[in-house]
Amino acid sequence: MREPFHLVLLITVLISISDAQFEDGRLCFCKGDEAVEPCECSQLRTIDKLNNEQIFDKLQKLLKKDFFRFYKVNMDKTCPFWADDRQCGTNQCGIAFCDDEVPAGLRRRNAVNMVDEVPASSKKATEDKKESESGECVDAGNNIDPMDRTLRDDEKRQLDAMDHHDDGLEDKFCEIEDDESEGMHYVDLSKNPERYTGYAGKSPQRVWKSIYEENCFKPDPKFDKNFLINPSNFGMCLEKRVFYRLISGLHSAITISIAAYNYKPPPPSLGQFGSQMGTWFRNTEMFAGRFGTKWSWEGPQRLRNVYFIYLLELRALLKAAPYLQNELFYTGNDQEDAETRKAVEELLEEIRSYPDHFDESEMFTGVESHARALREEFRSHFVNISRIMDCVECDKCRLWGKVQTHGMGTALKILFSDLPHSHYKQDASKFQLTRNEVVALLQSFGRYSSSIMEVDNFRKDMYPEEQETTKKKDTRRNTNKIDL
């Protein structure tokens, strides 16, 4: 009996990608026709080289600035899908709020100006009233924000314009509260790094199962009847493949972080006296198992999806560059703000130099009614993903899950706000991002940047001989350039 064509095709695909984690001689990754493909590390335009040599250091420097390290979040929202008790079971799960440490300039209504300047006189009285009632942003009884006294008139107008924000749903890819809503607190992300917390068992499994089973677009079941055990993007249209890669890449980046900063607890015999004697280490075995073929034939593709999100958010930053260049990044510290603007410009310069960004123009095309329906389904599914993050019981894990989905949602908002068939407002002068969205986008991009750097570290551990080969090729190339 002849095998069905789709089964033969599936087996061929499995054989072609399941031979190794990194392909022989092609340990790095480059932009492919649609996504990411393995390539030689000696090539000039690898994503690894872009990130590790041009982007990473500049980005890490930027994320340490006050404007970007303070993120405002509601950590007390209840899970909308099932009852949870929010108990992680280890001392690595906790986070601390830092409202008292936040620079005064960040406590005003947190929006970043992404629009042309608009007159603010018609709403000045209302805004002054709101700011005076907040209690945190201004002195009691003072109707003028005292920090504005140090600003030029044109800067005041720009900051006033920030308060105008579109409340429609069409461009919202995440369920995120307004910055001034009850329950929002600042967290210093630099003091709460993403790493292993001991959060394991049924709770995280339930979260990821819910994400993959209830919110991801499903492939055609005739290609994969066991999607949950080995989730993949085989058999999907472009938009659904992109959506799957976003979720898989998020999952994979978190796994890379856990593997890179893994924790070995002290022996139980030490009791409470040994609570501080555990050791942090790089878990290469975990990395190889997750992204090789030992656990699943799809492991190597999971790794590529990290690079895919990196390119997508890289493109979003490039698209937002004209607006970010005009942003004040105001915290109230003139020197700090000037350094932040310079650091942003340096990062954008590197991003502009790279030619192989994600191309969003190919998505949501064709018949307008179908494109709109698919785009709305895409958006609503991603909103659900952001809601599921409130079901994560570990505080630190929940924090970074919310930051990264918020950042990814912001990237999608930027990319799909001006497509030909967009529901979204066609008046570009009203397109705007809050400060929290910009912080989330850069912090999310920072997590994928760190993941790619960690991939390089794992690569060196696993394939030391390839590193020497690549260095020799790079040396020969540089020598040839000098001779010319």
C-alpha positions in Angstrom: 0.0 0.0 0.0 1.4 3.4 -1.0 1.9 5.9 1.8 -0.1 9.1 1.5 2.0 11.9 0.0 1.7 14.2 3.0 3.1 11.4 5.3 6.0 10.8 3.0 6.7 14.6 2.9 6.5 14.8 6.7 8.9 11.9 7.2 11.3 13.6 4.7 11.2 16.8 6.7 11.8 15.0 10.0 14.8 13.2 8.6 16.3 16.4 7.1 16.2 18.4 10.4 16.7 15.7 13.0 20.3 14.9 12.4 21.9 17.4 14.7 21.4 20.4 16.9 23.8 22.5 14.9 24.6 21.4 11.3 28.2 20.5 10.6 30.1 23.6 9.5 26.9 25.7 9.9 26.7 26.5 13.6 25.4 30.1 13.3 22.2 31.4 11.9 21.3 33.8 9.1 18.0 35.3 7.7 16.4 32.9 5.2 13.7 33.4 2.7 11.0 33.4 5.3 12.6 32.7 8.7 16.1 31.6 9.9 18.5 29.1 8.5 21.8 27.6 9.6 24.9 29.2 8.1 28.7 29.3 8.5 29.8 31.4 11.4 32.5 33.0 9.2 29.8 34.7 7.0 29.6 38.4 7.3 25.9 38.7 7.9 25.1 36.1 10.5 22.6 37.1 13.1 25.1 35.9 15.7 27.8 38.3 14.5 25.3 41.2 14.4 24.2 40.6 18.0 27.3 39.5 19.7 29.7 42.0 18.1 27.6 45.0 17.3 24.3 45.0 19.4 24.8 43.2 22.7 27.1 45.5 24.6 25.3 48.7 23.4 21.9 47.2 24.3 23.0 46.1 27.8 24.5 49.5 28.4 21.1 51.1 27.4 19.0 48.8 29.6 20.9 49.9 32.7 19.7 53.4 32.3 17.0 54.6 34.6 14.5 55.1 31.9 14.6 51.5 30.8 15.3 49.6 34.0 12.1 50.7 35.9 9.0 48.8 34.6 5.5 49.4 36.0 3.4 46.3 36.5 0.4 44.8 38.3 1.6 41.6 39.9 -1.6 41.0 41.8 -4.0 40.2 39.0 -5.7 36.9 39.4 -5.5 34.1 36.8 -8.6 34.5 34.6 -8.6 30.8 33.6 -8.2 28.8 36.8 -7.6 29.1 40.5 -4.0 29.4 41.6 -2.3 29.9 44.9 0.9 31.7 43.8 3.3 29.6 45.7 6.7 28.9 44.0 8.3 27.1 46.9 11.8 28.6 46.6 13.4 31.9 47.8 14.4 32.6 44.2 10.9 33.4 43.1 10.3 36.6 44.8 10.6 40.2 43.6 10.6 43.6 45.3 8.8 46.8 44.4 10.8 50.0 44.3 8.3 52.8 44.0 10.4 55.0 46.3 13.5 54.6 44.1 12.0 55.7 40.8 13.3 59.1 39.5 10.6 61.8 39.8 10.6 62.4 36.1 9.3 58.9 35.5 6.4 59.3 37.8 4.4 61.6 35.5 1.9 60.1 33.2 4.1 57.5 31.5 3.8 57.9 27.7 6.4 58.2 25.1 5.6 60.7 22.3 5.3 58.9 19.0 3.3 61.6 17.2 3.7 65.0 15.7 3.3 67.8 18.3 -0.4 68.7 18.8 -2.0 71.6 20.7 -2.5 70.8 24.3 -4.3 73.9 25.5 -7.8 72.4 25.1 -7.0 69.6 27.6 -4.5 71.4 29.9 -6.9 72.0 32.7 -8.0 68.4 32.8 -4.5 67.1 32.7 -3.3 69.4 35.5 -6.2 68.1 37.6 -5.3 64.5 37.0 -1.7 65.0 37.7 -2.4 66.9 40.9 -4.7 64.2 42.1 -2.2 61.4 41.6 -0.3 62.2 44.7 2.9 60.6 43.4 3.8 62.9 40.6 3.3 66.4 42.0 3.4 68.3 45.3 0.0 68.5 47.0 -1.8 71.7 46.2 0.5 72.5 43.3 -1.3 72.6 39.9 1.9 72.7 37.9 4.2 69.7 37.7 7.4 71.2 39.3 9.7 69.2 37.1 8.4 71.0 34.0 10.2 74.2 35.3 13.5 72.9 34.0 12.1 72.3 30.5 11.9 74.5 27.4 8.5 75.4 26.1 8.8 73.0 23.1 9.8 70.2 25.5 6.8 71.0 27.7 4.5 70.7 24.7 6.0 67.4 23.7 5.5 66.0 27.2 1.9 67.3 27.3 1.3 65.6 24.0 2.3 62.3 25.6 -1.0 62.2 27.6 -3.0 61.6 24.4 -3.3 57.9 23.9 -5.6 55.8 21.7 -7.9 53.7 23.9 -9.1 51.5 21.0 -8.6 47.8 21.0 -7.5 47.3 17.4 -3.8 48.0 18.1 -3.6 46.3 21.5 -1.8 42.9 21.4 -1.6 42.6 25.2 -4.0 43.0 28.1 -2.1 45.6 30.0 -3.4 48.1 32.5 -3.1 51.8 32.2 0.0 53.0 34.0 -2.1 55.0 36.6 -4.5 52.2 37.4 -4.7 50.7 40.9 -2.3 47.9 41.7 0.5 49.1 39.5 4.0 49.2 41.0 7.5 49.8 39.8 10.0 47.0 39.6 13.8 47.5 39.0 14.4 44.8 36.3 18.2 45.1 36.8 17.8 43.8 40.3 15.4 41.0 39.3 17.1 39.2 36.5 15.5 36.3 34.7 17.1 33.0 35.7 16.4 29.6 37.3 14.0 29.9 40.2 13.0 26.2 40.9 9.6 26.8 39.4 8.6 23.4 38.0 6.0 20.8 38.0 2.3 20.9 37.1 1.9 24.7 37.3 4.3 25.7 34.5 3.2 22.7 32.5 -0.4 23.9 32.7 0.6 27.4 31.6 2.5 26.2 28.5 -0.2 23.6 27.7 -2.8 26.4 27.8 -0.7 28.6 25.6 -0.1 26.0 23.0 -3.4 24.2 23.1 -5.9 27.1 23.6 -4.3 30.1 22.0 -1.9 29.0 19.3 -3.1 28.5 15.8 -3.3 24.8 15.2 -1.8 23.1 12.2 -3.8 20.9 9.9 -4.4 17.7 12.0 -3.7 15.5 9.0 -0.1 16.6 9.2 0.3 16.3 13.0 -2.3 14.6 15.2 0.0 14.8 18.2 0.6 18.6 18.2 0.9 19.1 21.9 3.6 16.5 22.4 5.7 17.8 19.5 4.3 21.2 18.6 5.5 22.5 15.3 4.5 24.9 12.5 4.3 22.3 9.8 1.2 22.7 7.6 0.3 26.3 8.6 -0.1 29.4 6.5 2.5 32.2 6.8 0.6 34.1 9.5 0.1 31.0 11.6 3.7 30.0 11.2 4.8 33.4 12.4 2.5 33.2 15.4 3.8 29.7 16.3 7.4 30.9 16.0 6.7 33.8 18.4 5.4 31.5 21.1 8.0 28.8 20.5 10.7 31.5 20.5 9.5 32.9 23.8 9.4 29.5 25.4 12.9 28.7 24.0 14.4 32.0 25.2 13.2 31.4 28.7 14.7 27.9 28.6 18.0 29.2 27.4 18.1 31.7 30.3 17.3 28.9 32.8 20.0 26.7 31.3 22.6 29.5 31.3 21.8 30.4 35.0 20.9 27.1 36.5 21.0 26.4 40.2 22.3 23.4 42.1 20.9 23.4 45.6 23.0 22.5 48.6 22.7 19.0 50.1 19.6 18.5 52.3 21.9 17.4 55.1 23.0 21.0 55.6 19.4 22.1 56.5 18.7 25.8 56.9 22.4 26.5 57.4 23.1 25.6 53.9 20.4 27.7 52.3 23.0 30.1 50.9 25.5 27.5 49.8 23.9 26.5 46.5 25.8 27.0 43.3 25.0 28.7 40.0 26.2 26.9 36.8 25.8 26.6 33.1 23.7 23.6 32.3 25.0 22.5 28.9 23.3 19.1 29.2 19.9 20.8 29.6 20.6 23.1 26.6 21.7 20.2 24.4 18.7 18.1 25.4 16.1 20.9 24.8 17.5 22.1 21.5 18.9 18.9 20.1 16.9 15.9 19.0 17.2 13.8 22.3 13.8 15.0 23.6 12.0 16.0 20.4 12.8 16.0 16.6 11.8 19.7 16.7 14.5 20.9 19.0 16.7 22.6 16.4 13.8 24.5 15.1 13.0 25.8 18.5 16.4 27.4 18.6 15.8 29.1 15.2 12.6 30.6 16.6 14.6 32.6 19.1 16.5 34.2 16.3 13.3 34.8 14.4 11.8 36.9 17.2 15.1 38.7 17.4 14.7 39.8 13.8 11.1 40.7 14.3 11.8 43.0 17.2 14.8 44.3 15.4 12.5 45.4 12.6 10.1 47.0 15.0 12.8 49.1 16.5 14.0 50.1 13.0 10.4 51.1 12.1 10.1 53.1 15.3 13.5 54.7 14.9 12.2 58.1 13.6 10.1 58.5 16.7 12.6 57.2 19.2 15.2 59.7 17.9 12.8 62.5 18.9 12.0 61.2 22.3 13.3 63.0 25.4 13.7 59.9 27.6 13.0 62.3 30.4 13.8 61.2 34.0 14.8 64.6 35.5 18.5 63.9 35.4 19.9 66.0 32.5 23.2 64.1 32.2 21.5 60.7 32.4 18.8 61.7 29.9 21.5 62.9 27.4 23.4 59.6 27.8 20.3 57.6 27.2 19.5 59.5 24.0 23.0 58.9 22.8 22.9 55.2 23.7 19.6 54.9 21.8 21.0 56.5 18.7 24.1 54.3 18.8 21.9 51.2 19.0 19.6 52.4 16.2 22.7 53.0 14.0 23.7 49.4 14.4 20.2 48.2 13.6 20.1 50.4 10.4 23.3 48.8 9.2 21.8 45.3 9.1 20.0 44.6 5.8 18.1 41.4 6.7 15.3 42.4 8.9 11.9 40.7 9.3 9.5 41.7 6.5 6.0 42.2 7.8 4.6 43.4 4.4 3.9 39.8 3.3 1.5 39.2 6.1 -2.3 39.8 6.1 -2.5 40.3 2.3 -5.0 39.1 -0.2 -8.8 39.5 0.1 -9.4 42.3 2.5 -12.2 40.7 4.5 -10.1 37.5 5.0 -7.0 39.6 5.9 -8.9 41.5 8.5 -10.4 38.4 10.0 -7.0 36.7 10.2 -5.3 39.7 11.6 -8.0 40.1 14.3 -7.7 36.4 15.2 -3.9 36.8 15.4 -4.3 39.8 17.7 -7.0 38.3 20.0 -4.9 35.1 20.4 -1.9 37.1 21.4 -4.0 39.0 23.9 -5.0 35.7 25.5 -1.3 34.8 25.7 -0.7 37.9 27.7 -3.6 37.1 30.0 -2.2 33.6 30.7 0.9 35.1 32.1 -1.1 36.1 35.1 -1.5 32.4 35.8 2.3 31.9 36.4 2.6 31.2 40.2 6.3 32.2 40.5 6.6 36.0 40.9 9.9 36.4 39.0 8.8 34.1 36.2 5.4 36.0 36.0 7.2 39.3 35.9 9.4 38.4 32.9 6.6 36.6 31.2 4.6 39.8 31.3 7.6 41.9 30.2 8.4 39.7 27.3 4.8 39.3 26.0 4.3 43.1 26.5 7.4 43.8 24.5 6.5 41.3 21.7 3.0 42.7 21.6 4.5 46.2 21.3 6.6 45.0 18.4 3.5 43.6 16.7 1.6 46.9 17.3 4.4 48.8 15.6 4.8 46.4 12.7 1.1 46.0 11.8 -0.3 49.5 12.5 0.1 50.7 8.9 -0.5 47.8 6.7 -2.8 48.3 3.6 -5.7 46.4 5.1 -5.2 47.7 8.6 -8.3 48.2 10.9 -6.1 50.6 12.7 -6.4 54.3 12.4 -4.8 55.5 9.2 -3.9 58.8 10.7 -0.2 58.2 11.5 -0.1 61.4 13.7 -2.1 59.5 16.3 0.1 56.5 16.6 1.6 56.5 20.1 3.4 54.3 22.6 3.5 54.5 26.3 6.8 54.6 28.2 6.0 51.2 29.6 5.6 49.8 26.0 9.0 51.2 25.0 10.6 49.8 28.1 9.0 46.4 27.5 10.1 46.4 23.8 13.7 47.1 24.6 13.8 44.8 27.6 12.2 42.0 25.5 14.8 42.6 22.8 17.4 42.5 25.5 16.3 39.0 26.5 16.6 37.6 23.0 19.9 39.4 22.5 21.2 37.7 25.7 19.8 34.4 24.5 21.8 34.6 21.3 24.9 35.5 23.3 24.3 32.5 25.5 23.8 30.2 22.5 27.3 31.3 21.4 28.6 30.4 24.9 27.0 27.0 24.7 28.3 26.5 21.2 31.8 27.1 22.4 31.3 24.5 25.1 29.9 21.9 22.7 32.0 22.6 19.6 35.4 24.1 20.6 37.1 22.9 17.4 34.6 24.9 15.3 35.5 28.1 17.1 39.2 27.7 16.0 38.1 27.1 12.4 35.9 30.2 12.4 38.7 32.3 13.9 41.1 31.2 11.2 38.6 32.0 8.4 38.0 35.4 9.9 41.7 36.0 10.1 42.3 35.1 6.5 39.4 37.4 5.4 40.8 40.3 7.4 44.3 39.7 6.0 43.0 39.7 2.5 41.2 43.0 3.1 44.5 44.6 4.3 46.4 43.3 1.3 43.9 44.9 -1.0 
